[in-house]
Amino acid sequence: MQAAVTVTPAQIPDLLLGLATVRPVFLWGAPGIGKSSLVRGFAESLGLECVSLLGTQLAPEDLIGVPQIRDGRSVFCPPESIARDEPYCLFLDELNAATPDVQKAFYSLILDRRIGSYELPAGSIVIGAGNRATDNALARPIASALVNRLTHVHLRASAADWLVWAGENGMHPWVTDYVTDRPDHLWSQPPKTEEPFSTPRSWHMLSDALHSFGPGIDEDTLKVIVHGTLTPAHAVSFCGYAKIVRHTFGIEAILKGEASWPARIEDRDLLYYLAEAFRGRLAKELPRQKEHVSESMRQTSYRAKSLLVRLAEISVEVAQTVIADDAEGRPVLPAWFLVEAARDMPRLVEARR
């Protein structure tokens, strides 16, 4: 299902308060962005127990129950996890990953709030959640009859929201500081191949690992856990950031001429991170139009081109990332600066092409 309008995690509680208390809601979103924890937190805020059912682990009889004979008639007895006396939050996780038969078994529970003769207690709420087919996750089409029984809310990752949550939940300072600097690295599109990718959940996993190993974690172990949780490019960048934190070596020292680009092969991750920081600084400080370039900005551009030349002497590939377009093919740096770079550093610009 495609999203016409998306919301951030901070908007979810108020939306669910107005929607889920009157009608069933389906929460769509990519893996690892916090759908399940949001639902559990919402249920807790209402004082309701959250009962989670995983669509991928259910058969129709797990919902409908098994028949018993009463007064010569068969009566279906729903499972204890569903048939409760007190109101609760029924969370149908991975609903759209369930088989068609299981989805059909949910129809009456979602629309009529009942299974057989059992009816959900007054005050109960029903919330479903699932990934999208575009997320390369297990997802089956939902029949129109079920789609029409739900109000659909599409969730997107928000670095601002996540950092607030992280600050309240003891995330490792390396993680929060890094995501503060690179909010675009909080989440990445799930890859088509089997490899780790960055999500709020994977950053939480990395934070837990860093807390577990403590400040004495060695560089090799750090690389293992970082590359085991994050998108490969993000992992390289984070390892570079960790070196800066440990050795107080940053882009400021390079810009001021107090330090040089790290040239060792084993510091290539640090070099990539510093190049990204350099690119971000230029994008922020250089004006988009050349006529707005002041004398101080002109000196900054001279210094930047000099640093680019030195960077290219170490690695043309890393230097190229500084002047590269963004993921959608749009220039990040001002056009006038790129023209000057093409004139002064033709080898670097040719590599960019």
FENWOFEN-V276650 format. One record per residue. N is the residue number from 1. SS is DSSP state (2 for helix, 1 for strand, 0 for the rest). D_LAST is the distance of its C-alpha to the last C-alpha in Angstrom with 1 decimal. Layout:
((N	SS	D_LAST) (N	SS	D_LAST))
//
This chain:
((1	0	36.4) (2	0	33.9) (3	0	34.4) (4	0	35.1) (5	0	36.0) (6	1	35.4) (7	1	37.3) (8	0	36.9) (9	2	39.3) (10	2	41.3) (11	2	42.2) (12	2	43.4) (13	2	47.0) (14	2	48.1) (15	2	46.7) (16	2	48.5) (17	2	51.6) (18	2	51.8) (19	2	50.7) (20	0	51.6) (21	0	55.1) (22	0	55.9) (23	0	53.5) (24	0	51.4) (25	1	47.7) (26	1	44.7) (27	1	41.9) (28	1	38.4) (29	0	35.5) (30	0	32.9) (31	0	34.3) (32	0	35.0) (33	0	35.0) (34	0	38.8) (35	2	40.6) (36	2	43.5) (37	2	44.1) (38	2	44.1) (39	2	46.8) (40	2	48.9) (41	2	48.7) (42	2	49.8) (43	2	52.7) (44	2	53.8) (45	2	53.8) (46	0	56.2) (47	0	58.4) (48	0	57.6) (49	0	57.1) (50	1	53.7) (51	1	54.3) (52	1	51.0) (53	1	51.0) (54	1	47.9) (55	2	47.4) (56	2	46.0) (57	2	49.2) (58	0	51.8) (59	0	54.0) (60	2	56.0) (61	2	59.2) (62	2	57.6) (63	2	57.8) (64	2	60.7) (65	0	62.8) (66	1	65.6) (67	1	68.7) (68	1	72.2) (69	1	75.6) (70	1	77.4) (71	0	80.6) (72	0	79.9) (73	1	76.5) (74	1	73.0) (75	1	71.0) (76	1	67.4) (77	1	67.0) (78	0	63.5) (79	0	62.2) (80	0	63.2) (81	0	59.6) (82	0	59.8) (83	0	63.5) (84	0	64.1) (85	0	66.8) (86	0	64.9) (87	0	61.9) (88	0	58.5) (89	1	54.8) (90	1	53.8) (91	1	50.1) (92	1	48.8) (93	1	45.6) (94	0	43.2) (95	2	45.4) (96	2	42.9) (97	2	42.4) (98	0	46.1) (99	0	47.5) (100	2	48.8) (101	2	52.4) (102	2	51.8) (103	2	50.1) (104	2	53.2) (105	2	55.4) (106	2	53.7) (107	2	54.6) (108	2	58.1) (109	2	57.1) (110	2	54.3) (111	2	56.2) (112	0	59.8) (113	0	59.4) (114	1	61.7) (115	1	61.9) (116	0	65.1) (117	0	67.9) (118	1	66.0) (119	1	64.5) (120	0	62.2) (121	0	64.2) (122	0	64.0) (123	0	61.2) (124	0	58.9) (125	1	55.3) (126	1	52.8) (127	1	49.1) (128	1	46.6) (129	1	43.0) (130	1	40.2) (131	0	36.5) (132	0	34.5) (133	2	33.5) (134	2	29.9) (135	2	30.2) (136	0	30.5) (137	0	34.0) (138	0	37.3) (139	0	38.3) (140	0	40.6) (141	0	41.2) (142	0	44.0) (143	0	46.7) (144	2	47.2) (145	2	50.6) (146	2	49.2) (147	2	46.3) (148	0	49.0) (149	0	51.0) (150	0	48.5) (151	1	46.8) (152	1	43.1) (153	1	41.2) (154	1	37.4) (155	1	36.5) (156	0	33.1) (157	0	32.3) (158	0	32.9) (159	2	32.1) (160	2	34.7) (161	2	37.4) (162	2	36.5) (163	2	36.7) (164	2	40.1) (165	2	41.2) (166	2	39.8) (167	2	41.8) (168	2	44.9) (169	0	44.5) (170	0	43.9) (171	0	40.3) (172	0	39.2) (173	2	38.2) (174	2	34.9) (175	2	33.9) (176	2	35.0) (177	2	33.5) (178	2	30.1) (179	2	30.1) (180	2	31.3) (181	2	28.3) (182	0	25.8) (183	2	27.6) (184	2	24.4) (185	2	25.0) (186	0	28.5) (187	0	27.6) (188	0	24.8) (189	0	24.9) (190	0	26.9) (191	0	24.8) (192	0	25.6) (193	0	26.3) (194	0	29.1) (195	0	27.8) (196	0	28.8) (197	0	27.3) (198	0	28.0) (199	0	30.9) (200	2	33.8) (201	2	35.8) (202	2	33.6) (203	2	33.5) (204	2	37.3) (205	2	37.5) (206	2	35.5) (207	2	37.8) (208	2	40.8) (209	2	39.6) (210	2	39.0) (211	2	42.5) (212	2	44.0) (213	2	42.7) (214	0	43.4) (215	0	42.1) (216	0	42.6) (217	0	39.8) (218	0	38.2) (219	2	34.4) (220	2	34.4) (221	2	36.3) (222	2	34.1) (223	2	31.0) (224	2	33.0) (225	2	34.0) (226	2	30.8) (227	2	28.7) (228	0	31.6) (229	0	31.5) (230	0	28.0) (231	0	24.6) (232	2	22.9) (233	2	20.3) (234	2	23.2) (235	2	25.5) (236	2	23.3) (237	2	23.2) (238	2	26.9) (239	2	27.9) (240	2	26.1) (241	2	28.1) (242	2	31.3) (243	2	30.9) (244	2	30.7) (245	2	33.8) (246	2	35.7) (247	2	34.8) (248	0	34.6) (249	0	31.2) (250	0	29.0) (251	2	26.3) (252	2	29.2) (253	2	30.4) (254	2	26.9) (255	2	26.7) (256	0	30.2) (257	0	29.7) (258	0	32.2) (259	0	29.9) (260	0	26.9) (261	0	23.9) (262	0	25.4) (263	0	24.4) (264	0	26.3) (265	2	24.7) (266	2	27.2) (267	2	25.9) (268	2	22.3) (269	2	23.1) (270	2	24.5) (271	2	21.4) (272	2	19.2) (273	2	21.9) (274	2	22.2) (275	2	18.4) (276	2	18.8) (277	2	22.0) (278	2	20.5) (279	2	17.8) (280	2	20.7) (281	2	22.8) (282	2	20.5) (283	2	20.0) (284	2	23.8) (285	2	24.9) (286	0	22.7) (287	0	23.9) (288	0	21.8) (289	0	23.3) (290	2	23.4) (291	2	27.1) (292	2	28.0) (293	0	26.8) (294	0	29.9) (295	2	30.6) (296	2	30.3) (297	2	26.9) (298	2	25.9) (299	2	27.1) (300	2	25.1) (301	2	21.8) (302	2	22.8) (303	2	23.6) (304	2	20.4) (305	2	18.3) (306	2	20.8) (307	2	20.4) (308	2	16.6) (309	2	17.3) (310	2	19.9) (311	2	17.9) (312	2	15.2) (313	2	18.2) (314	2	19.2) (315	0	15.9) (316	2	12.3) (317	2	11.6) (318	2	14.1) (319	2	13.0) (320	2	9.5) (321	2	11.6) (322	2	13.4) (323	2	10.8) (324	0	9.2) (325	0	10.5) (326	0	13.7) (327	0	14.6) (328	0	15.2) (329	0	11.9) (330	0	13.6) (331	0	12.8) (332	0	15.1) (333	0	15.6) (334	0	17.1) (335	2	15.3) (336	2	17.4) (337	2	16.4) (338	2	12.6) (339	2	13.7) (340	2	15.8) (341	2	13.3) (342	2	11.1) (343	2	14.5) (344	2	15.8) (345	0	13.0) (346	2	10.8) (347	2	10.2) (348	2	9.0) (349	2	6.6) (350	2	5.3) (351	2	5.3) (352	2	3.8) (353	0	0.0))
//
